[in-house]
């Protein structure tokens, strides 16, 4: 599985878990969403550094690929 898919699923899972817990605790939905997003960001940044670096490396490798032929580049515009 591509690293960005894994990282995205982990972040969405953290957000969903925290959001569900806060909703069960009768916190307003918009406040629950803000808190869950903040906690998801912090947990992803602190505990999933290797996965985040793998995503960054994948992006660098994609950007380093040759551009291809002129026809393909013209079609992408």
Protein Blocks (a to p, Z undefined) as FASTA:
>chain_A
ZZklmmmmmmmmmmmmmmmmmmmnopafklmmmmmmmmmmmmmmmmmmmmmmmmmmmmmm
mmmpcebjfklmmmmZZ
